[in-house]
Structures are given as structure tokens and as C-alpha cells.
Amino acid sequence: MYKENDLLQIAKRENNNKRNYLVINKLQGKHIPVEPSQALGMFKELAMLLKKAYTNEKILFIGFAETATAIGAAVSSYFNAFYIQTTREDIPGADYLFFSEEHSHATEQRLVKNGLDRIIPGINHIIFIEDEVTTGNTILNIIKILKTEYPYINKYSVASLVNGMSEEHLQVYKNKGIELYYLLKTDNSKYTGIAARFAGNGEYILPDVSGNTTTNVTYYNANNYIDARIVVNTTVYNRHINKLCQYVIGKNFWSGKKNILVAGTEEFMYPALCIGQLFEQKGKNVKSHSTTRSPVVVSSEKEYPLHVRYELKSLYNDERTTFLYDIGKYDCVIIVTDAMYTGKKGINTLINALSTKNKEIYVIRWC
């Protein structure tokens, strides 16, 4: 099992009075570059906890945007089950269930109803997948809504990589009969003080929206897209992911490259990790992390997790600010995205940020 010092580092949230710290998981593949096999291996361990507990139940897995979308997709893939991620994106033609994530920088969360009404009558258990649970209030918010919408479902559980709930919050869950599973239990009471110690004097790089990069950029459009923001059968979803992986491998631009970055975008993390793991299996040195809405303070201290922040425009909406942290130097970079938006500012800022260290970039658009 995992130890706290091996897995976690504490960062400082920017301008967030509700909670000044952010728990950074070094193996998750979101903020910090990590070998994809390490992230997916950790997600598998969480899945195995649930496999031991539940065998024949009809489960719907719900992964929370944006940081737990890959965890949810990976965990649900070990079950013959349905999966959906929450989202903050606008899905064409979608009806939503709305709920709030009170401590977040972007509090509104949504669950797409389309498809849920069809499969919910066959579900007897909903399992929420998170990276880290601190109070559990967000999950209680959505359970309240789901119980109103689907009153015949009476079993709910939560599985997270890390659980930092206090005894008071744990007792609330116990009283409600909501079971909790996790890989690591933490005492979060010390994190506010830890975050406050850091100077926040890292390097902050503003977005460059110009399209004047001298970097070699190649674009590909992959077919067979399936969107986990709308409920999916996990077997079908992974079949489509495998087709995407084979499509990227088949392009052969990676031949002769040793060090590769596979970067995801915001809620779209899981395919990047899957593609990266396949490159690892072919003997490459691979790292993966993703752009994020999270405005995290960067600082120069060696023990601080993030040191350089690249501010970006979102590929999904160039009026929205996103970030990428601690870009490294690689033989080639592969951006994997499902952003359908055709505006240039988002992709330009991401390419220009990556170009500060890299001269060969491939953009795989799956949508």
C-alpha cells in the first residue's frame, strides 16, 4: 500500500479562501508528469478493492471532473458496468442534473441525464470515484439529487485514492450507510499550515496566442469517438479507446523517439494515459500529465510540487483560462484531446507553451 510521503505533496491554491491547499498526487498524471503505467497501476489497485467487495451487483460508476475522470474510467473498466463522468462542459442536446463542489475554483458540476434514464432501472448500486475526499459534501450533494431523481436506487459507495475525512465527516457517512474505500488515509488538518509556508515565487508564464511557432506541428483526426460525459458501457468504451491507441501507434511518427510526453486536456485524461502506457510497452520512456482549470500557486522550494506555471486558453473555450505545469523536454510531444471547438487561441497557447522546451509536436483530435 501507499505511504503519504511517497504519494502526496501539498500545494497552495490561488485566491481560494474556502481551502488554501491542494493535495497533489504524484502518481495521478494530472498536475505532475508521471509514467502512465504508474498511474494506471494505482487506479487498478483501487479497482481491486472494489472487486473484493462487490461481485454480482449492477453498478453505475461516476467519476468526478476534472481530476478523477481517468480514475473513474480505469476503475470501471475492471467491471461489466456502466460509467459516466461529471462535467463542466456544454454538451450539445444534453439535459443535466446540477450540483455544486463547494470548495472548488469552479463550483458548478453537471451530470448528463441523456442515457441515464434508460440504464438506471437496471442499476442497484452507484459508486462515486474521486482522487481525494476531504469532507464528502460534494458527493452528498449529488446523492441528494440522485435520490430525488431515481428514488429506487438505495445503495451508494465512494472509492478514492486518498481519504482525508475527519471523524465527524466519517460518522456522517456511516450514519447514512455510505461505504468508503481508499488506498490512503490522511489527516488533512495539517495541510492548511503547510500550504501557508510556501513563498509562491515560482515562474508564471503568460499565454502566447500567436500562431508563429517554429515548432514542427502535425495534426491528426481520429475516428470512433465515444464520450464518457454521456453514460457508456465500459466494455464498449474501452474497445473505442483501444482503437484510438492503435490509430496513434499506426502513424509511426514515434519510431526512433525515446522520450515521449502524452498530454491530455482538462477532463480528457484517460485516453492519454492509455496511449502512453502502450508506448511504454514498446520500450519508450513516457510521461503524461494534462492541462487543468486549477490555478495552483507555483514556488521555488525544492520540496514544493510545482515550480513553473504556463497559463493557457482552453481548447474547449478560449474565453476560459487553463494551466499546464512543469513542462519537460522530450523527443516528441503528443497532445490528445476531444475538444471540438475550432478556435485557434487555445491550441496556439498550448503548442507555444510546449514549444518552450520541445520542437516536435503531434496533435491527435478525437471527437
Residue pairs with C-beta under 8 A, 6 or more apart in sequence:
1 183
1 184
2 42
2 183
2 184
3 184
4 184
4 186
6 26
7 25
7 26
7 27
7 161
7 162
7 184
8 23
8 24
8 25
8 26
8 162
8 184
8 186
9 24
9 26
9 303
9 304
9 305
10 21
10 22
10 23
10 24
10 191
10 194
10 195
10 305
11 21
11 22
11 24
11 31
11 195
11 198
11 296
11 297
11 304
11 305
11 306
12 20
12 21
12 22
12 195
12 196
12 198
12 200
12 296
12 297
12 299
13 19
13 20
13 21
13 22
13 105
13 195
13 294
13 295
13 296
13 297
14 105
14 295
14 296
14 297
15 295
16 103
16 105
18 102
18 103
19 103
19 134
19 192
20 192
20 195
20 196
21 191
21 192
21 194
21 195
22 195
22 294
22 296
23 132
23 134
23 162
23 164
23 186
23 188
23 191
24 31
24 32
24 296
24 305
24 306
25 131
25 132
25 161
25 162
26 32
26 34
26 305
27 34
27 38
27 39
27 42
28 34
28 39
28 42
28 67
28 70
28 71
28 131
28 161
29 36
29 38
29 39
29 70
29 269
29 272
29 273
29 288
29 289
29 290
30 67
30 70
30 131
30 269
30 289
30 290
30 292
31 289
31 292
31 294
31 296
31 305
31 306
31 325
32 289
32 305
32 306
32 325
32 326
33 261
33 287
33 288
33 289
33 326
33 328
34 287
34 288
34 289
35 276
35 280
35 286
35 287
35 288
36 262
36 272
36 273
36 274
36 275
36 276
36 277
36 279
36 280
36 286
36 287
36 288
37 277
37 280
39 70
39 273
39 288
40 74
40 273
40 274
40 277
42 161
42 183
43 70
43 71
43 74
43 75
43 161
44 74
44 78
45 183
46 71
46 75
46 129
46 159
46 160
46 161
46 181
46 182
46 183
47 74
47 75
47 77
47 78
47 79
48 78
49 159
49 181
49 183
50 75
50 78
50 79
50 127
50 157
50 159
50 181
51 78
51 79
53 179
53 181
54 125
57 124
57 125
57 155
58 81
58 122
58 123
58 124
58 125
59 76
59 79
59 81
59 82
59 123
59 125
59 126
59 127
60 81
60 82
60 83
60 84
60 119
60 120
60 123
60 125
60 126
60 127
60 231
61 72
61 75
61 76
61 79
61 81
61 82
61 83
61 84
61 126
61 127
61 128
61 129
61 234
62 72
62 83
62 84
62 85
62 86
62 111
62 126
62 127
62 128
62 129
62 142
63 69
63 70
63 71
63 72
63 73
63 75
63 76
63 83
63 84
63 85
63 86
63 128
63 129
63 228
64 72
64 85
64 86
64 101
64 109
64 128
64 129
64 130
64 131
64 138
65 85
65 86
65 87
65 88
65 109
65 267
66 88
66 266
66 267
66 269
66 292
66 293
67 131
67 292
67 294
68 85
68 129
68 130
68 131
68 160
69 85
69 228
69 267
69 268
69 269
69 270
70 264
70 269
70 270
70 273
71 129
71 130
71 131
71 161
72 83
72 85
72 129
73 83
73 85
73 228
73 234
73 237
73 270
74 270
74 273
75 129
75 159
76 82
76 83
76 129
76 234
77 234
77 237
77 238
79 234
80 234
80 235
81 234
82 119
82 123
82 231
82 232
82 233
82 234
83 228
83 231
83 232
83 233
83 234
83 237
84 111
84 112
84 115
84 116
84 228
84 229
84 230
84 231
84 232
85 228
85 229
85 267
86 109
86 110
86 111
86 142
87 109
87 110
87 111
87 112
87 229
87 267
88 106
88 108
88 109
88 110
88 267
88 293
89 229
89 267
89 316
91 112
91 114
91 227
91 229
91 230
93 114
94 112
94 113
94 114
94 230
95 112
95 113
95 114
96 110
96 111
96 112
96 113
97 110
97 111
97 113
97 142
97 145
97 146
97 149
98 108
98 109
98 110
98 145
99 109
99 110
99 111
99 138
99 141
99 142
99 145
100 107
100 108
100 109
100 138
100 141
101 107
101 108
101 109
101 138
101 141
102 137
102 138
102 141
103 134
103 135
103 138
105 293
105 294
105 295
106 293
109 138
109 142
111 142
112 229
112 230
112 231
114 230
114 231
115 230
115 231
116 231
119 231
120 150
120 153
121 152
123 153
124 153
124 154
124 155
125 153
125 155
125 156
125 157
126 146
126 153
126 155
126 156
126 157
127 156
127 157
127 158
127 159
128 139
128 142
128 156
128 157
128 158
128 159
129 159
129 160
130 139
130 158
130 159
130 160
130 161
131 160
131 161
131 162
132 160
132 161
132 162
132 163
132 164
133 139
133 158
133 160
133 162
133 163
133 164
133 165
133 180
133 182
134 164
134 165
134 188
135 165
135 166
135 169
136 158
136 165
136 169
136 172
136 173
139 158
139 178
140 172
140 176
143 156
143 178
146 153
146 156
147 153
156 178
157 178
157 179
157 180
157 181
158 173
158 178
158 179
158 180
158 181
159 180
159 181
159 182
160 180
160 181
160 182
160 183
161 182
161 183
161 184
162 182
162 183
162 184
162 185
162 186
163 180
163 182
163 184
163 185
163 186
164 185
164 186
164 187
164 188
164 191
165 173
165 180
166 188
166 189
170 180
173 179
173 180
198 297
198 299
198 301
198 304
199 299
199 300
199 301
200 297
200 298
200 299
201 299
201 300
202 297
202 298
202 299
202 300
202 304
202 306
202 307
202 308
202 309
203 298
203 307
203 308
203 309
204 298
204 309
204 311
205 308
205 309
205 310
205 311
205 353
205 356
206 311
207 310
207 311
207 312
207 313
207 321
207 345
207 349
207 352
207 353
208 348
208 349
208 352
208 353
209 313
209 344
209 345
209 348
209 349
209 352
210 348
210 352
211 344
211 348
213 348
213 351
213 352
213 355
214 355
214 359
215 351
215 354
215 355
215 358
215 359
215 360
215 361
216 359
216 360
216 361
217 351
217 361
217 362
217 363
218 253
218 361
218 362
218 363
219 362
219 363
219 365
220 247
220 248
220 251
220 362
220 363
220 364
220 365
221 365
221 366
222 244
222 247
222 248
222 364
222 365
222 366
223 243
223 247
224 240
224 243
224 244
225 240
225 338
225 366
225 367
226 232
226 236
226 237
226 240
227 338
228 237
228 270
229 267
241 270
241 271
241 274
242 274
244 271
244 274
244 275
244 364
244 366
245 271
245 274
245 275
245 278
247 364
248 275
248 278
248 334
248 336
248 364
249 278
249 279
249 282
251 362
253 332
253 362
254 260
254 279
254 284
254 332
254 334
257 284
257 331
257 332
258 284
258 285
258 331
259 284
259 285
259 286
259 329
259 330
259 331
260 276
260 279
260 284
260 285
260 286
260 287
260 330
260 331
260 332
260 333
260 334
261 286
261 287
261 288
261 289
261 328
261 330
261 332
261 333
261 334
261 354
261 358
262 272
262 273
262 275
262 276
262 279
262 286
262 287
262 288
262 333
262 334
262 336
263 272
263 288
263 289
263 290
263 291
263 324
263 333
263 334
263 335
263 336
263 350
263 354
264 270
264 271
264 272
264 273
264 288
264 289
264 290
264 291
264 336
264 337
265 290
265 291
265 315
265 316
265 335
265 336
265 337
265 338
265 339
265 350
266 290
266 291
266 292
266 293
266 314
266 315
266 316
266 322
268 290
268 336
268 337
268 338
268 339
269 290
271 336
271 338
271 366
272 288
272 290
272 334
272 336
273 288
275 334
275 336
275 364
276 286
276 287
276 288
277 286
279 286
280 286
287 328
287 330
289 324
289 325
290 324
291 312
291 314
291 315
291 322
291 323
291 324
291 350
292 322
292 323
292 324
292 325
293 314
293 320
293 321
293 322
293 323
294 323
295 321
295 323
296 306
296 309
296 323
296 325
297 306
298 304
298 306
298 307
298 308
298 309
298 325
299 306
299 307
300 307
306 325
306 326
307 325
307 326
308 325
308 326
308 327
309 323
309 324
309 325
310 323
310 324
310 325
310 327
310 353
310 356
311 321
311 322
311 323
311 349
312 321
312 322
312 323
312 324
312 346
312 349
312 350
312 353
313 319
313 320
313 321
313 322
313 345
313 346
313 348
313 349
314 320
314 321
314 322
314 339
314 346
315 337
315 339
315 341
315 346
315 347
315 350
316 339
316 340
316 341
316 346
317 341
317 343
317 346
318 341
318 343
318 344
318 345
318 346
324 350
324 353
324 354
327 353
327 354
327 356
327 357
327 358
328 357
329 357
329 358
330 357
330 358
331 360
332 358
332 360
332 361
332 362
333 354
333 358
333 360
333 361
333 362
334 361
334 362
334 364
335 350
335 351
335 354
335 361
335 362
335 363
335 364
336 364
336 366
337 363
337 364
337 365
337 366
337 367
338 365
338 366
338 367
339 346
339 365
339 367
340 367
347 363
351 361
351 363
354 361
355 361
